[in-house]
């Protein structure tokens, strides 16, 4: 018999009400965590027409998303833009 267990990291998933980006996100973002984030909430912007990607952040407030944009720009030298739809 196979058993499957999952574990929850409270740093990212234990919240009540609205999701929040952790205040220390700059310490946890690294190339591997960005890859996981893209695989979970990312997509190609225009398939076969652009090399741009999109990461969905619609459950976070503008200030939190702006914080992530700044970290991606400064820490990883990634060109990021904030869009609201």
RONU-839661 format. One record per residue: residue in three letters; residue number from 0; chain; x, y, z of N, C-alpha, C, O in turn. Coordinates in nm, 4 decimals, always signed. Layout:
<atoms>
  residuo  num  cadena        nX        nY        nZ       caX       caY       caZ        cX        cY        cZ        oX        oY        oZ
      Ala  NUM       A         X         Y         Z         X         Y         Z         X         Y         Z         X         Y         Z
...
</atoms>
This chain:
<atoms>
  residuo  num  cadena        nX        nY        nZ       caX       caY       caZ        cX        cY        cZ        oX        oY        oZ
      Unk    0       A   +0.0826   -0.1163   +0.0000   +0.0000   +0.0000   +0.0000   +0.0885   +0.1247   +0.0000   +0.1800   +0.1368   +0.0815
      Unk    1       A   +0.0608   +0.2160   -0.0909   +0.1340   +0.3416   -0.0970   +0.0619   +0.4481   -0.0168   -0.0607   +0.4590   -0.0212
      Unk    2       A   +0.1378   +0.5248   +0.0551   +0.0804   +0.6370   +0.1286   +0.1470   +0.7639   +0.0807   +0.2673   +0.7669   +0.0547
      Unk    3       A   +0.0698   +0.8652   +0.0696   +0.1190   +0.9927   +0.0202   +0.0904   +1.1000   +0.1246   -0.0233   +1.1152   +0.1694
      Unk    4       A   +0.1920   +1.1730   +0.1625   +0.1765   +1.2792   +0.2602   +0.2264   +1.4099   +0.2016   +0.3226   +1.4110   +0.1248
      Unk    5       A   +0.1631   +1.5178   +0.2365   +0.2106   +1.6499   +0.1986   +0.2294   +1.7336   +0.3241   +0.1642   +1.7110   +0.4261
      Unk    6       A   +0.3171   +1.8277   +0.3152   +0.3443   +1.9170   +0.4261   +0.3225   +2.0603   +0.3814   +0.3437   +2.0941   +0.2649
      Unk    7       A   +0.2811   +2.1422   +0.4724   +0.2540   +2.2820   +0.4412   +0.3621   +2.3686   +0.5050   +0.3906   +2.3560   +0.6241
      Unk    8       A   +0.4223   +2.4569   +0.4247   +0.5151   +2.5544   +0.4780   +0.4364   +2.6756   +0.5240   +0.3773   +2.7455   +0.4417
      Unk    9       A   +0.4343   +2.7011   +0.6503   +0.3552   +2.8133   +0.7021   +0.4079   +2.9478   +0.6559   +0.3349   +3.0467   +0.6602
      Unk   10       A   +0.5317   +2.9540   +0.6123   +0.5850   +3.0800   +0.5616   +0.5045   +3.1303   +0.4433   +0.4926   +3.2512   +0.4235
      Unk   11       A   +0.4493   +3.0396   +0.3648   +0.3783   +3.0788   +0.2450   +0.2298   +3.0460   +0.2474   +0.1529   +3.1083   +0.1742
      Unk   12       A   +0.1874   +2.9509   +0.3283   +0.0508   +2.9061   +0.3143   -0.0409   +2.9125   +0.4358   -0.1598   +2.8837   +0.4228
      Unk   13       A   +0.0086   +2.9484   +0.5511   -0.0771   +2.9524   +0.6696   -0.1279   +3.0944   +0.6896   -0.0587   +3.1783   +0.7473
      Unk   14       A   -0.2447   +3.1201   +0.6434   -0.3012   +3.2532   +0.6572   -0.4505   +3.2419   +0.6801   -0.5137   +3.1424   +0.6445
      Unk   15       A   -0.5039   +3.3434   +0.7387   -0.6479   +3.3520   +0.7611   -0.6945   +3.4760   +0.6861   -0.6423   +3.5852   +0.7087
      Unk   16       A   -0.7904   +3.4607   +0.5987   -0.8373   +3.5749   +0.5200   -0.7553   +3.5931   +0.3938   -0.7282   +3.4967   +0.3222
      Unk   17       A   -0.7163   +3.7154   +0.3668   -0.6447   +3.7496   +0.2443   -0.4978   +3.7078   +0.2510   -0.4336   +3.7195   +0.3554
      Unk   18       A   -0.4455   +3.6589   +0.1379   -0.3049   +3.6221   +0.1298   -0.2182   +3.7464   +0.1458   -0.2581   +3.8568   +0.1087
      Unk   19       A   -0.0983   +3.7266   +0.2021   -0.0016   +3.8347   +0.2161   +0.1351   +3.7821   +0.1768   +0.1685   +3.6664   +0.2023
      Unk   20       A   +0.2131   +3.8680   +0.1149   +0.3513   +3.8331   +0.0842   +0.4320   +3.8543   +0.2121   +0.4203   +3.9597   +0.2746
      Unk   21       A   +0.5135   +3.7568   +0.2524   +0.5916   +3.7712   +0.3763   +0.6845   +3.8917   +0.3698   +0.7363   +3.9253   +0.2632
      Unk   22       A   +0.7053   +3.9566   +0.4839   +0.7929   +4.0744   +0.4894   +0.9372   +4.0410   +0.4537   +1.0095   +4.1269   +0.4034
      Unk   23       A   +0.9796   +3.9195   +0.4786   +1.1179   +3.8790   +0.4498   +1.1309   +3.8067   +0.3159   +1.2218   +3.7256   +0.2981
      Unk   24       A   +1.0417   +3.8350   +0.2222   +1.0426   +3.7648   +0.0940   +1.1764   +3.7807   +0.0216   +1.2180   +3.6915   -0.0524
      Unk   25       A   +1.2433   +3.8933   +0.0426   +1.3724   +3.9154   -0.0234   +1.4766   +3.8111   +0.0187   +1.5689   +3.7817   -0.0573
      Unk   26       A   +1.4626   +3.7560   +0.1376   +1.5554   +3.6516   +0.1833   +1.5236   +3.5159   +0.1210   +1.6134   +3.4336   +0.1028
      Unk   27       A   +1.3975   +3.4921   +0.0884   +1.3555   +3.3602   +0.0398   +1.3551   +3.3492   -0.1117   +1.3602   +3.2386   -0.1653
      Unk   28       A   +1.3491   +3.4619   -0.1816   +1.3495   +3.4536   -0.3280   +1.4893   +3.4205   -0.3773   +1.5858   +3.4903   -0.3460
      Unk   29       A   +1.4987   +3.3154   -0.4533   +1.6231   +3.2742   -0.5174   +1.5833   +3.2126   -0.6506   +1.4640   +3.1960   -0.6757
      Unk   30       A   +1.6783   +3.1779   -0.7374   +1.6405   +3.1235   -0.8685   +1.5472   +3.0022   -0.8614   +1.4587   +2.9881   -0.9459
      Unk   31       A   +1.5651   +2.9159   -0.7640   +1.4798   +2.7970   -0.7540   +1.3388   +2.8351   -0.7082   +1.2408   +2.7843   -0.7626
      Unk   32       A   +1.3273   +2.9237   -0.6092   +1.1934   +2.9629   -0.5638   +1.1191   +3.0406   -0.6729   +0.9972   +3.0286   -0.6846
      Unk   33       A   +1.1909   +3.1197   -0.7526   +1.1275   +3.1895   -0.8650   +1.0792   +3.0887   -0.9689   +0.9723   +3.1064   -1.0273
      Unk   34       A   +1.1565   +2.9839   -0.9922   +1.1137   +2.8795   -1.0861   +0.9866   +2.8107   -1.0369   +0.8955   +2.7863   -1.1160
      Unk   35       A   +0.9791   +2.7792   -0.9082   +0.8572   +2.7198   -0.8525   +0.7390   +2.8159   -0.8646   +0.6281   +2.7741   -0.8978
      Unk   36       A   +0.7623   +2.9433   -0.8379   +0.6574   +3.0446   -0.8471   +0.6051   +3.0519   -0.9900   +0.4843   +3.0585   -1.0127
      Unk   37       A   +0.6974   +3.0507   -1.0865   +0.6553   +3.0540   -1.2266   +0.5765   +2.9282   -1.2634   +0.4742   +2.9368   -1.3313
      Unk   38       A   +0.6238   +2.8115   -1.2190   +0.5533   +2.6873   -1.2519   +0.4137   +2.6829   -1.1908   +0.3242   +2.6185   -1.2455
      Unk   39       A   +0.3947   +2.7500   -1.0791   +0.2647   +2.7514   -1.0132   +0.1733   +2.8603   -1.0688   +0.0567   +2.8335   -1.0981
      Unk   40       A   +0.2239   +2.9819   -1.0837   +0.1405   +3.0968   -1.1205   +0.1859   +3.1683   -1.2466   +0.1388   +3.2788   -1.2736
      Unk   41       A   +0.2742   +3.1102   -1.3236   +0.3289   +3.1785   -1.4404   +0.2794   +3.1241   -1.5723   +0.2203   +3.0164   -1.5797
      Unk   42       A   +0.3052   +3.2018   -1.6770   +0.2723   +3.1592   -1.8136   +0.3538   +3.2431   -1.9106   +0.4091   +3.3469   -1.8743
      Unk   43       A   +0.3600   +3.1958   -2.0355   +0.4212   +3.2764   -2.1406   +0.3269   +3.3900   -2.1743   +0.2054   +3.3706   -2.1792
      Unk   44       A   +0.3813   +3.5075   -2.1974   +0.2953   +3.6228   -2.2236   +0.2219   +3.6075   -2.3561   +0.0990   +3.6134   -2.3596
      Unk   45       A   +0.2949   +3.5882   -2.4638   +0.2340   +3.5623   -2.5945   +0.3116   +3.4469   -2.6553   +0.4253   +3.4648   -2.6989
      Unk   46       A   +0.2534   +3.3324   -2.6587   +0.3218   +3.2130   -2.7071   +0.3735   +3.2332   -2.8485   +0.2985   +3.2752   -2.9366
      Unk   47       A   +0.5004   +3.2038   -2.8710   +0.5709   +3.2128   -2.9994   +0.5840   +3.3553   -3.0528   +0.6280   +3.3730   -3.1664
      Unk   48       A   +0.5475   +3.4574   -2.9753   +0.5591   +3.5955   -3.0223   +0.6464   +3.6799   -2.9306   +0.6833   +3.7915   -2.9671
      Unk   49       A   +0.6798   +3.6300   -2.8141   +0.7562   +3.7079   -2.7176   +0.8288   +3.6132   -2.6232   +0.7854   +3.5001   -2.6013
      Unk   50       A   +0.9381   +3.6600   -2.5686   +1.0102   +3.5820   -2.4683   +0.9692   +3.6225   -2.3274   +1.0276   +3.5760   -2.2295
      Unk   51       A   +0.8697   +3.7085   -2.3173   +0.8238   +3.7562   -2.1870   +0.7396   +3.6497   -2.1170   +0.6772   +3.5651   -2.1810
      Unk   52       A   +0.7397   +3.6562   -1.9853   +0.6569   +3.5676   -1.9040   +0.5697   +3.6528   -1.8130   +0.5955   +3.7716   -1.7933
      Unk   53       A   +0.4677   +3.5912   -1.7587   +0.3739   +3.6583   -1.6699   +0.3594   +3.5737   -1.5436   +0.3502   +3.4512   -1.5511
      Unk   54       A   +0.3574   +3.6388   -1.4291   +0.3322   +3.5696   -1.3026   +0.2095   +3.6335   -1.2397   +0.2049   +3.7546   -1.2181
      Unk   55       A   +0.1116   +3.5513   -1.2109   -0.0149   +3.5988   -1.1557   +0.0034   +3.6350   -1.0077   +0.0503   +3.5542   -0.9276
      Unk   56       A   -0.0350   +3.7581   -0.9741   -0.0240   +3.8059   -0.8354   -0.1530   +3.8730   -0.7911   -0.1509   +3.9584   -0.7024
      Unk   57       A   -0.2647   +3.8358   -0.8512   -0.3892   +3.9099   -0.8291   -0.4497   +3.8960   -0.6902   -0.5466   +3.9658   -0.6602
      Unk   58       A   -0.3978   +3.8101   -0.6046   -0.4500   +3.8002   -0.4679   -0.3735   +3.8874   -0.3693   -0.4052   +3.8891   -0.2503
      Unk   59       A   -0.2733   +3.9595   -0.4177   -0.1926   +4.0447   -0.3319   -0.2249   +4.1910   -0.3577   -0.2739   +4.2260   -0.4651
      Unk   60       A   -0.1978   +4.2765   -0.2597   -0.2245   +4.4184   -0.2811   -0.1116   +4.4833   -0.3618   -0.0050   +4.4244   -0.3800
      Unk   61       A   -0.1365   +4.6043   -0.4093   -0.0419   +4.6720   -0.4983   +0.0943   +4.6929   -0.4314   +0.1976   +4.6739   -0.4956
      Unk   62       A   +0.0958   +4.7309   -0.3065   +0.2219   +4.7557   -0.2361   +0.3076   +4.6291   -0.2294   +0.4290   +4.6357   -0.2488
      Unk   63       A   +0.2457   +4.5145   -0.2022   +0.3193   +4.3880   -0.1955   +0.3756   +4.3492   -0.3318   +0.4886   +4.3014   -0.3419
      Unk   64       A   +0.2968   +4.3699   -0.4352   +0.3432   +4.3370   -0.5705   +0.4568   +4.4306   -0.6103   +0.5542   +4.3872   -0.6719
      Unk   65       A   +0.4453   +4.5572   -0.5760   +0.5534   +4.6527   -0.6052   +0.6816   +4.6124   -0.5335   +0.7908   +4.6308   -0.5873
      Unk   66       A   +0.6696   +4.5578   -0.4131   +0.7859   +4.5085   -0.3390   +0.8522   +4.3931   -0.4156   +0.9746   +4.3893   -0.4281
      Unk   67       A   +0.7723   +4.3001   -0.4663   +0.8267   +4.1879   -0.5428   +0.8924   +4.2360   -0.6727   +0.9979   +4.1859   -0.7116
      Unk   68       A   +0.8300   +4.3326   -0.7388   +0.8865   +4.3897   -0.8621   +1.0248   +4.4482   -0.8318   +1.1202   +4.4243   -0.9058
      Unk   69       A   +1.0352   +4.5239   -0.7241   +1.1633   +4.5849   -0.6872   +1.2691   +4.4789   -0.6578   +1.3844   +4.4936   -0.6984
      Unk   70       A   +1.2311   +4.3728   -0.5878   +1.3265   +4.2656   -0.5563   +1.3734   +4.1961   -0.6835   +1.4928   +4.1716   -0.7004
      Unk   71       A   +1.2803   +4.1643   -0.7730   +1.3179   +4.0972   -0.8976   +1.4070   +4.1867   -0.9835   +1.5003   +4.1384   -1.0476
      Unk   72       A   +1.3784   +4.3170   -0.9850   +1.4611   +4.4107   -1.0614   +1.6000   +4.4253   -0.9998   +1.7006   +4.4160   -1.0701
      Unk   73       A   +1.6056   +4.4479   -0.8697   +1.7329   +4.4795   -0.8034   +1.8188   +4.3580   -0.7717   +1.9390   +4.3584   -0.7982
      Unk   74       A   +1.7588   +4.2550   -0.7157   +1.8362   +4.1382   -0.6715   +1.8748   +4.0463   -0.7870   +1.9821   +3.9858   -0.7858
      Unk   75       A   +1.7860   +4.0359   -0.8877   +1.8092   +3.9400   -0.9958   +1.8295   +4.0056   -1.1322   +1.8474   +3.9366   -1.2325
      Unk   76       A   +1.8265   +4.1390   -1.1358   +1.8459   +4.2129   -1.2600   +1.7470   +4.1679   -1.3681   +1.7821   +4.1580   -1.4856
      Unk   77       A   +1.6242   +4.1413   -1.3266   +1.5178   +4.1035   -1.4193   +1.4334   +4.2265   -1.4507   +1.3975   +4.3018   -1.3602
      Unk   78       A   +1.4022   +4.2468   -1.5753   +1.3182   +4.3583   -1.6154   +1.1733   +4.3196   -1.5892   +1.1187   +4.2329   -1.6574
      Unk   79       A   +1.1114   +4.3830   -1.4916   +0.9747   +4.3487   -1.4554   +0.8868   +4.4731   -1.4609   +0.9313   +4.5840   -1.4315
      Unk   80       A   +0.7631   +4.4526   -1.4985   +0.6647   +4.5598   -1.5081   +0.5391   +4.5144   -1.4352   +0.5019   +4.3972   -1.4401
      Unk   81       A   +0.4757   +4.6069   -1.3689   +0.3513   +4.5805   -1.2975   +0.2331   +4.6219   -1.3842   +0.2230   +4.7373   -1.4259
      Unk   82       A   +0.1445   +4.5278   -1.4108   +0.0224   +4.5546   -1.4875   -0.0984   +4.5292   -1.3999   -0.1008   +4.4330   -1.3231
      Unk   83       A   -0.1972   +4.6135   -1.4108   -0.3262   +4.5888   -1.3456   -0.4303   +4.5743   -1.4524   -0.4385   +4.6563   -1.5438
      Unk   84       A   -0.5109   +4.4696   -1.4417   -0.6181   +4.4461   -1.5389   -0.7518   +4.4636   -1.4736   -0.8550   +4.4481   -1.5389
</atoms>
